[in-house]
């Protein structure tokens, strides 16, 4: 059967249109890629690895710089990074699994179960240490409303004299539930998991999260066969550029629960993809759909805002961009709530790690983004802007 000339002409026009569309899309993608390349070349960032996954499982990656500073290789999605507070979302999922199993509830007091936590006094605004037996719950810990801080998120703790201090943590800053303050609460969540299960957090995560997800590059104590994959890390020095730290990790049974986890960009993307798909993964489900719904919702009282009390950093090149106090917080991460946000959607999840690692998890858009670098101080302007530039590229190309 022969096609008419009109049909052939229509087919040609359609094909030509598709070719033009492909060229336009290719040019747009190349334009943004060239912007990323140009940005990195003109920056002082030693190396960065970034990528995204959509809800169809499609993953794309961009790599900049070497895995070891001063070397000639290219950093990889399978290299190991110290992910710092990116560990917190994983631990939160672990705790919520125990809630689902009935081993603990979100709102029951932990005072008898964890007296070593309750015994830590409160440092009030007058610099006085005050005992308090007010109830602390898992809900308080997961939402960072239990009263714990870090010395880098609190001027009072930064100036606190720890000489002869006998407690397992710095002083608390306020009564439970009084306000939001980012701190060591997730360390206590990790200790709670260990108490309830009788297992180390490393073993619990391998059995219930990182193992089922086949996140075989995610460890507190890195196996010896993976040590050569650990990337360089260090700090920006105002007069000497970057100072590199020792690479080899220390094996430790009492690791910092909320901060000392190692992972690869590819592994962490796997975790975020599972979260994007409501806890589902090939062969199972990490959390029930109703629990997953909770961790994408604000869990703070409506009149409570984020309260960052970051001591001024003497090292230049940092920026306040990350610290948006108009946003909210769930059981695992911050929730975008800024009406003037120009890239991610309202309701998107995001958080960071101290060595300038960031992620975005936007269910309404159907994408998860990771951005991994490995240097201090946190919220470095060049690195934060690079993450936001990449985030913008992903959103633009995904629409």
N, C-alpha and C positions, 0 to 999 in steps of 0.2 A: 504493500500500500504506500503510495507516494504522498508526501506532505505538501500542502499548498504553499505558495510563496509567502502568503501572509503569516502562516504558522511558523515558517522558517525565519522570517523577519522578526517575529515576536520572540522566538527562542534566542536569536542572536542578541536582541536588545536585552533580554533577561540575563544572558551569560555576560554581556558587556557590563551590565549594572552590577552583577555579583563580583566581577573582577575589580571594578572601580571601588566597590565597597571594601573588598579585601585589601586593596592598596591603601585606601584611606585609613582603615584600622591598623594596618601594618605601620604606616607612617606615624600615626598617633602613638602606637606602642614604642616605636623606635625613638620618637621625640622624647617621651618620658624616660626611656632607658638612657638616652643621651644626657638628660638632665641629671639623672642619678649618677652616671659616670662622671659628668663634669663636676657635680657637687663633691664627690669623693676625692677626685684629683686635687681640687682646690681646698680641701679640708686637711686637718692634721690627724684625722681618725686613723689609727693603725690598721684596723680591719673591721669588717662588718658582714654579717650573714643575715639575709632576710628572705621571707617567703610567705606565701599564702595558700590556703586551701578553701575550696568552695563546697557547698553542700552536695555536689555531685562527685566529690572526691578528687577533683582536679587540683594538682599542686604545681606551683611554679616557684622558682628560686632565683635570687640574685646574690652573687658573692663578690666581695671587695677585699683585696689585700690578702696577706699570708696567714696561715694558722699560727706560725711562730714568728714573732716580730723580727724583722731583719732577714728572713728567709725568702726564697723565691717561689714557694708553692702557692696554691690558692686555697683559701679557707673553704670548708665544706659543710654541708648540712649534717654530716655525720661526725663532725668534730665535737668534743665535749667542752662545755662551758660550766663555770660556777653560776648557777641560775639565781642564787639568793632568794628574794621574795617571790619569784615565780613558783617556788615550791609550795607556797601557802595555799594556792587553789587546789593542788593535788591532795594536801593534807586535809583540807576542808571536806573534799569529797570522801576521804577515808572516814572522817568523823561522822558524816551524814549516813554512810553505810551502816555504822553501828547504831545510829538512831533508827534506821529502817529495821535492823535486827532486834530492836527492843532492849539493847544493852544499856542505853542511856536515853534520856529525852532532852530536848532543847532547853527546857525551862526548869529542870530539877536542880536543886542546890548541889554544888560540888564540894561544899565545905568539909564534910566528913571524909569524902573520898580523897581529897587533895589538901590536907591540912597545911602542907608545906607552901602551898600557894596562898591560902587564906591568911597565913601568919605574917606575910609581908606587909609592913606598915605603909600608911599613906603619907606622902610628903605634901603637906598643904601649902597654900599660897604664901604663908608666913615662914616657910622653911622648917616647919615643925613636923616631926614624925608622930603619927597618930595611929593607934591600933584600931582595927575595924573587923568585925565578924559578919558584915553584911554579906548576903548570899551572892555568889558568883555562879553563873550558869554557862552552859555551852553556848547558848545564844549570845551572851555577853562576849565570850571569847571569839567566836566566829565573826562577830560584827565590830570587834575592836572597841567595845564599850565597857570593858572590864576594869579599865584604869591603868593598864600597863603601857609603857612607852619605850622608846629607845633614847640613848643619849644624843643621837643625831636627829631626833624628832622633838626634842624637848630641851629648852634652855635650862630648866630647873635640873634635869637629870645630867645635862652636860656639865653643870657646875657642882654637882653633888659629890661630896667626899666619900669614897667607898672604903677608905682605910678602916679596918676592923669591922667591915660589913659582913654579916654572917649568913645572909639569906641567899637563895638560889637565883634571885633576880633583883633588879634595881627596885627602888620604892615605887609603889603605885602612885598615881597622880590624882585620883579622885575616887569617889564611891562608885560601885558598879551601876551602870545605866545612866549616870549623870550626863555624860557627853561622849563624843567619839574622839579617839586619839589613837593614831597608828603606833603599834609597838609589838611587844614580844608575846602577845596573846596566843599566836599560832604555835609557839614553842610549847605552851601549856596544853594546847590541843593535842600535840604529838605525844606529850607525856601521858595525857588522859587515854589516848589510844593504846599505849603500852600497858597501862594499868588494867584496862578493861579486857585486853586480849591476852596478856601475859607474853607478848612477843615484842621484839624490838621494832621500832618504826620501819626500819629497813626491810625486815622480813614481812611485816604486815603489808607494806606497799607492794612488794614483789608478789605476794600471794593474791592481792585483791585489786590492784590497779595497774602498776607498771608491768607485771608479768602477763596478766590477761591481754593487755594492749600491746604486748610484745615491744615494750619500750626498753630494749636491752642495752641502751647506753645511759640509763638513768639510775644513779646509785649515790648513796652517801659515801660509802667506801668503794672507790673505783677498783674493779678487778685489774690485776697487773697487765693483762693482755690489752687493756684499753687505755692505759696511761699515756701511751705515745700520741693519742688523739686529743689530749687536753691542750687547749689553745693558750697562748700567752695571755697574761693579765698583769695589770699594773695600775699606776696612777698618774694623772697629769700633774706635772710640777711646773710652777710658774716660771722658773728660771732654767730648767734642764729638759724641758719637753716631757717625755714619758719615762717613768721609772718602772722597770719590770720587776715583778715579784717572783719568788721561787715557784716552779711549776709543780713539783711533785706534791700530791695531796697526802695528808696524814690519815691513817686508819684510826678510827675512834668509835667506840661503842656508845659514847654519850654525845654524839654529834649534835650540833645546833639544829634542832628539828625544823625550824622555819626558814633556814637560810643556807645551810651548807650542802645542799643537794647539787649533784652534777647531772647534766642532761645535754642532749644534742638538740639543735633546732628541729631536726626531723622527728625525734621522739616527742618533743613538746607540741609540735604540730599535730601529732597523732592524738595526744590528750585533748587538745582544743577541738579537733575534728569530732571526737567522741562527744564533747560538750555541745558542739554545734548540732549534732544529731540526737539531742535529747538523751544522752547517756548511752546510746546504742553503739555497739561495735560488732565486728564480724565474730559471731559466736557467743554474744552475750549482751548484758546491760549492766553498766556500773551503778546506776541509780534509777529508781522508779521515775516515771514521767512526772508525777506530782511533786517529787523532791527536786527534780531538775527545774520545774517551774519556779520553785522557791528561790533557787540560787541565781535566777535572772530577774528577780524582783528586789526592790528596796526593802531592807529589813530594819531600817532605823525608824524611830518615831518621826512623823511628818515634820515636826518642829525642830528636829535635830539635824545639824549640818556637819560636814566634815570640818575638822579643826586642825590645820597644820601649824605646828609651832616649830618651824625649822630654824635652828640657830644659824646665824649668818656665817657663810663659808668664806674664809680668807682667800681661797684659791679662785682666781677669775675664771670666766668663761662658763659659769653656771647660769641657769635661767629659771624663772618661776613658772614656766609654761605648764608643767605637769600638775601643779598644785591648784586644782580648781575646786574651791570649797562650795560651789553651787551643786556639785554632783552628789550622788547618794552611794550607799554601800549595801551589798548583799551579804551572803554567808561566805563568799569566795573572792570577790573583786569589787572594784568601783563600778557604778552604773552612771553612764552619761546622762546628765539632766540639764545641760546648758542649752538654752534656746538659741544662742548665737553660735554654737558649734557648726563649723562650715564643712566638715568632712564626714565623720561618723554620725550615725542616726541616734536620736534620743532613745535611750534604753540599751544601747550597746555596752558591753562589758569591756573593761580594760584594766591593766595594772602593769607593774614594772618590777625590775630587780635592781639592786643597788649599783651594779657595775654597768649601768646604762643598757639594760635589756627591757624590752617593752612588748606587749601584745595587745591586740584588739580582737574582740569576739562579738560579731554583730549578727544576731539571728535573723533580724528582719531583712538584712542584706544577703544573708547566706554565705558569709565569709569569716575566716579567722586569719589573722596576720601575726607573724612573729618577727621580731627585730632583735638580733643578738650582737652586742659588742661586749668588751670585757675590760673596762677600765673605770677608775674613779676620778673625780668625785661624781656622785649621782646627779642626774639631770643636767649633764654637760650640754651646753647650748648647741654645739655642732652636732652631737649625736642625737639629741632630741629632735632637732630640726630635720635631720636625715630620716629618722623614723617617720615623722609627720609627712615628709615629702613622699616617701614610699607608700604610706597609708593613702595619701591622696591619689597616687598613681593606681593603686589597686582598686579603689572605689570608682575612679573614672573609667577604667577599662572593664569593670565588672557590670556597669549599668547597661 
